[in-house]
Amino acid sequence: MPLVSKILGFARLARGLRPFLQTPLTLEAAKGVIRRGMARREAAFLRTLERAVFSYPPSPYLKLFQSAGCELEDVRKLVAQVGLEEALRKLFKAGIYVTFEEFKGIRPARRGSEIFTFRNADFDNPMITQYYESSSGGTHGPPVRTFVDFEHIAQSAPHWAVLFAEHDAVGAPFVLWTPSHSGIANRYLMCAKFDKRFERWFTLLRLGTVRSRLRAACVHTLIRYIGRFPKSTYVPLGAAKTVAEHLLRLRDGGERPVINTSPSAAIRICQAAKELTATLEGVTFILGAEPVTEARKKAVMASGAEAVTVYGFSEGGGVGGQCRSASSADDVHIFMDAFAVIQRDSVFADEDRSDTLLFSALRPACPKIMVNTEIGDSAIFDSRPCGCLFGELGYMQHLSRIRSVDKLTGEGMTVRGADLYPIVEDFLPRQFGGLPGHYQLVEAQGSDGLTQYRLLVSPEVGPLDTESVRRTFTQELRTKNKSYRHMVDLWSAAGGVTVVRRSPYVTGRGKVLPFRLLN
């Protein structure tokens, strides 16, 4: 039966792909889609609640609404009285939200005296057609299965169409250097919808399991055959020179290529270009999948290339894109027709995770139903006008300093991951050499059960005094927060931080994160 189900699923994919590609999207049409979505934000939210929550008994959110004694008509009145975002804040206070751990099925939800147990699959959108299966990148834990509807890709395409137009890249050749998992199909199909087919796709990682490889191969092969896409080329992380040379050939031929990849992979390309004694002027990087810190963006732009940040997550798609007037490395406009976003600090000012983002999905075909749902990220949130294309369409809300809210804990003390980014990605490279991605703090549990901390330093950095690195790191950490001073003292008493000369760990999707939890 599973084999029959897979065959039927691929047949369904084939039937849905042809009409999807036969109805291309122009830039003006994309703007029209966004304007209509902006005008119907509240109606879209209420429609989702009506169809996928209150009329769908298995919905996890229905249990939360019932626990809070809240009916659909109550939500309608609330939204009409105070607007969508303020209504979501009031719903949060009433206990209608889902934490990151609850969304992933890691921890039961507790609301007052009631306890609910959810699985990640419980949040699947019951209104979509499941054309193929994708998965999350596993940044915060094991990869999570997600089903994709072509309608979701069509609803996401207008945002990237405007992104390319904002950066004068509509006619530029499009290149990818990404992992090969099936979720990448979302990205290149979204671009193909507005006639931005990739010119080359370099795959940088082979998937770990036979099942994942087979699923991805079947999805990509079928899409390539039906859609007449070019065949991908395997180029591992250590062979960035191949990608750099291709970009330089395009550039030297009079083109201004655009490449979508991760920040750490982009830095490798820039290093390879430097070794070739060439600049990447005329090349634009679209960076996602990892946090785009100031240090990472600076390293890319030092090559002469442009760097554009996009933000999203596999369970919901694109959240925001960067314009030319960005105020920081990862400042993005929120796609407000796709998501309503609030923060905990606007609800409980004294919360430990006060800047955590809560998402409510407005796209009808979003893979997951989301109502005040955490995805594990925090950010600075602000609203301001902007003269770019995004601003003209009404996208006034911005996110910046987007980071994981994961924490390192040990000896009864906690250090926020966000506080480690500037130290590991910027401060240490400036002090001792190297680039972002060459340093990584690892938390692990020893055989005796005690927490151990290892600061990994890539051999590529060259000779250095490891004791000086350790001392400098701990001293800088002490300056970030008063509570860290005591924590560093405890670490020192327990054996401190050990500096290890080895390459940082890479995630299953090719990401190099500033910190890593091994247990």
N, C-alpha and C positions, 0 to 999 in steps of 0.2 A: 504493500500500500504506500509506504513512503516514496518508493521509486515512481509509482504511478502519479502520486501527488506532485512530485518534482517535474515530471514530464508535462503534466497539465499546466503547471505553473509557467514553464518556459513557453508553452503554446500561447498562454494568455499574454505573456510578455511580448511575443511576436505580434499578436493581434493588436495590442495597444500601442506599440512603437510606431507603426506605419502612419496612422493618423496624427500622432503626436508630431512627427517630423514633417508631415505634409502641410502643417498650418504654422508657418514661421511668424515670428513676432517682430514688428518694426519698432524703432525707438519711440515714435509718436504713440503707437499702440501701447507700448510698455508704460509710458507716462500716463496714458488714460486709465490703464488697469490700476495703477497706484493711486491716482486721484479718486477713483471710485471706491477703492478700498479704504482710503482715508475718510471719505464721507460716510462709510458704513461700519466704522469700527465697533460702535456699541451694538449695532444690530447683529454684526457677525459674532460677537461674543455671546449674546443672548441666544442666537440661533444654535450655536454649538452646545450651550447648556441645555437647551430644549431637546435637541436630538441625541446628543451623545452622553448626557448625564441624567436628566430627569426622566427621559423616555427609555433609558437603558439600565435596567436593574443591576447588571454586574459592575457598573461604574464605581470605582473607589471614591470618586468625589460625591456620588449620591449618598454614600454612607456618612461622609463628613457634613454635607448639607443637612441630612436628617438628624445627625447628632447635635447640630447647632440650632435645630428647629427652624430652618430656613427653607422656604418654598420658592419655586421659580418666580411667582408673581412678586414675592418680596424683593428678589434681585432686580426684576424689571423696574420696580418703583425706586429702588435705591440708585440704580444707574441713571434713571431719569432725573433724580433729585440732585445728585452730587457729581455725576460724570463717571467714566469708566475707571480711571486710576484711583480716585478716592473711594469708589465702591469696593475695589479690590483691597484697599487698605482696611476697610471696615470688615470685609469678609475674613481677612487674615486675623484680625482681632477676635473674630468669632470662632476661630479654629479651623477655617476652611483654607488650608494650604497643605503642601506636601514637601517635606524636607528631602534633601538629596538622598539620605539613607533610606527613607521610605519609598522614594521613587525607584530606587535600584533594588528594592526588596531586601535590603540588608538589615533593617531594623523595623519592628512594628511601630505603628502610629498610635500615640497616646493622646487622647483628647479628654481631659477631665478623668473620669473613672472608666472610660471606655478605651478598649484596645482593639486596633484593626491591623490585620496582617495583609499586606499587599505584595504582589509580584510585579516586576517590571512589565510583563506582558499584559497585566490588567489595565494598563494605561494606553494600550493600542487603540487607535482610532477606529471605531466600528463602522464609520461612514465611508471608508476608502476601499478601493480595489487594490488588492495586494499583488502587484506585478512582479516584484522581485524582493529578495531579502538583502538587507544591508546590515551593518553592525557599527557600534561606536568604536572610537579609537582606543578605548581602554586607558585613558589618561588617569582616571580616578579609580579604576578597578578593572575587573574582567570585561571584555567587550560585550555589549548588549545587543541583542537582535532587534532590528527595526525593519518593518515592511514599508515599501515605497510604492506610491501611486504616481503615475505620470502626471496626474492633475496637480500634485504637490510640486513637481518640478516645473510645470507650466506656471504655477502661481509664484514660484521663486525667481523665475527667469527675468522678470522686469527689473528686479533690483540690480542684478549684475549687468543688464543692458545699460542702465543708467550709470553704473559704476564705470564701465568701459567708456561711455560717452563723456563722463566727467573728466576722465584722464586722457582724452583724445586718442583712444586706443581701439576705436571701432573697426578700423581697417587694418590693424596690426596682426601679424601672424601670431598664433596662440600656441604656447608650448606648456607642457606639464612635466614636472618631475615629482612623482608622488608614489605612495604605496600602490599595490595592485588589487586591494580588496574591492569587493563589489560596490561599496558605497561611493567610490570615485566616479562611478557611472552617473550618479546624481549630478556631479559637477560638470562633466563634459556634455551631458545631455542638456543641462540648463543653458549652457553657452550655445550649444547647437540650435536651441530654440530661437535665438535671435541671430542666427546665421554666423555664429562665431565658433566654427569647428576647429578642433585642435590640429595644428600642422604636424606636431610630433608629440608623442607621449612616451617619456622615459619613466620606467617603473624602477623604484629604488629598493624595494623590499619584497621578498617572496614570503607569502603567508606561512604561518607555522603549522597548521593542521592540514591533513589531506582533504578533509571535508571543506574547509575554507578555500583551499586552492581550487578544488573542483568546482565549487559554487561560483567563485569569482571568474574562473576560466569560462564556464558555460555562459554566464551573464555577459561578459565582455565580448566573447566570440559571437554570440547571437546578435548583440547590438551592432558589432562591427560589420557582420555580414548583411544585416537588413539595412543599416544606416550608411553603409559604405564608408566607415571610418578607417583611418590608417591603423596598421598593426603597431602595437606597442613594442618598445625596445628596452630590455633589461639593462639598467646601468646602476650598479650598487653605489652606496654612499662614498666608497673610496675612489670612485672613478668620476668625480665631478668634472674633471677636465673634459670629458666627452661632451657633457652638457654645455660647458663654457665655450668650447670650440664651435658647437652648433649655433649658439646665440651670436657669436662673433661673425660667423659666416653670414647669417641673416642680416646682422647690422651692417657689415661691410658691403653687402649687396644692396644697400639703400633702404632696408626695412628697419622698423623700430619694434622689435619683438616684445611680447608680453609673456612672462612665465609665471605660472602658479605653482608654488611650492611652500615648504615650511621655512621659518627663519634660519634654523640651523643648517638646512640644506642649501639655502641661499648663500650663507656665509662661505660654505665649502666651494660653491661656484665662483664666488668673488675671489677667494684665495687662489683657485686654479687659474683664473684670468690674470691675476697678479704674477703668478709664476710664468705665464705666457707673455709677460711684459705688455699686457693690454688693459685698457680700461673697458668698462661696460656702459659707457655713455650711450644713450639711446635705447637701453634696455629697461623695462619696467617689471619689477617683481610684485606680484600679488601674494601677500604673505598671510597665512592662516595656519590652523592646527596646533600652534604653540603660541604662548604669550609673545607679543612683539614689544620688547623692552626698548628703552632709549638706546642702550648699548648695542643691541642687535640691529636696530634700524640704522644706527650710525655706521656700523661695520659694513652694512650693505651699501649705503650711500657713498661711503669712502671710495668705492670702486667706480663711481661716476653714474651708477644706475639710480633709477627712481624706485621707491618702495611704497607700496600701498597696502594698508591693513584691512583685512576682512575678519569678521567675527561671526561664529555660528557654532552649532553643535549637531551631531548626527541625528538625534531624536527629533529635532525641530527644524533643521535647516538654517539658512542665513538669518542672522539677527541684525547685522549692521555693516556698513561700508564706509571707507574713509574718503573724504573729499580733498581738494588741493589746499584748503585753508585749515588743515588739521592743527590743533593746538598742542598735540603731543604725539609720540610715536604710535600709539594705538587708539587715538581719538577717532571714534566712528559715530556716524549718524545711525540711530536705531530705525529699522524699517518698521515704522509705526502702524502700517496697515497689516503687518504680519504678527506683531507682538505688542502686548501691553506689558510694560516692565515697571516694577516698583522695587523698593529696597526695604530691608528690615529697619533701617534707621529712621524711616518715616513713620514707623509703626511703634517700635520699642527702642527708644534712644539709648538705653543702657544695655542692649543686647551685645553679647560677646562677638556675634557675627553680624554686626549692625549694617555692614555694607554689602551683605549677601544679596544677590539678585533673585527676584521672584518673577517667573515668566507665565504669562497667560497667552496661549496660542489663539490667533484670530484667523489663520488660514483654514478654510474648511477641510482641506486635504492634508493637514499636518499629520505626520505619522503617529504622533502621540497626542492625546488630549491633555492639555496642561492648564491648570487654574492655580495661580500662585504657587508655582512649582520651582523648587531649587534645582539647579544643574551642577552646583558645586563651584560657582564662580562669584567673585566680588568685583566691584568696580566703583569708580567715582562717577556719579550721575549728575548731569546738569542739563538745563534747557536754555537755548540761546538761538537767535536768528543766524542765518548764514546765507551768503549770496551765491552759493553753489547750486548745482542741479538738484541735489537732495533737499536743500533749503527751499527751493522754489516749489517743490512738491509737498512741503509741509513737515518735513522731517526735522523738527526743532530739538528733539531730545538726543543727547550724546552720552556715550560711555567712554571712559578712559581708565588707564591703569587697571586693565582687566586681568585678574589673577585667580588662580585656584585658591579656595579657602582651606585646603588641606593644611594640616598642622603637624609639626614634629613634637613629640612629647617624650619626656624621660625624666627620671628622678623627681616626679611629681610636678614638673614645670612644663610650660608650653611655649613654643616659638612659632609664630605665624609664618606660613610659607611666603606670604607677600613681603615680609620684612627681609627674607633671604635674597630675593631677586636682585636688588641693587648691589648687594655685597658680592654675590657669586658671579653675576653677569657683567658688572661694571667695575667695582672697586678692586677686586683681586686681579683682573686682567690689567688694570692700569698700574697696579703696584708691582706685579711680578711678570707681566707679559702674557701673551696668549690672547685668545678671543673668547667671546661669549660661547658657551658650550664646552669649554676646556676645564671648567671647575664644576663640581657637584657635591653637595652634602648628602650623605647617605645615613639613614637611621636604620639600625638592625638590632636584632636581639641575639645575644651571645648564648652559648650553651648553658651558662649559669642563670639565664633568665634576665640578666641586666641589659639595659639599653646601651648600645655602643654607637658612637658617631665617628664616621670616617669622611674626611674631606678628600675627595678624589681630584687629582691634578693630572691632566693628560700629559703623557711623555712628550707631546708636541710642543709643550711650553718651553722645554729645554732645562738645563741645570738650574737648580735653585736650592736654597736653604729651607728644608721642610719645617724646621722649628720656627723660623721667621714667618713662614706662611701661617702656621698654626696660631702663633701669637698675634699676628696682625688680624687674622680672621676673628678670633675671640674678642679682641679689643674693639674692633669695629662693631661687632654684634652688641656689645655692651652699650653702645651709644644709641641704639635704635629704640630702646624702651627701658625704663627704669627697672622693670621686673626682670629683664634679662641679666642684669648685673648679678643678682643672686643666683640665677640659673647657671651662668658661666662659672661661678665659684663652685657650685655643686658639681658641674661637669668636671672641673679640675680635680676636685676631691675624689671623684669616681674614676679618674683616669683620663679625663679630658677628651679632646678631639684628636684623632690620629690622622696624619696626612699620609695618603697612599698614592704612589705614582702609578696610575693606570687610567685608561680611557673611561670616561663617564658611561653609565648605563644608558642604553637606548631603548625606548619603549617598543612594543610590538608594532607600532605604526611609524617608527623612525624618529621619534621625538627625543630631544635631549633636554630634560627638565633640570632646573637649578637644584632641586632636592628630590630624593628618592626614598621611599619607604620600602624596605625589603621584607618586612613582616606584616 
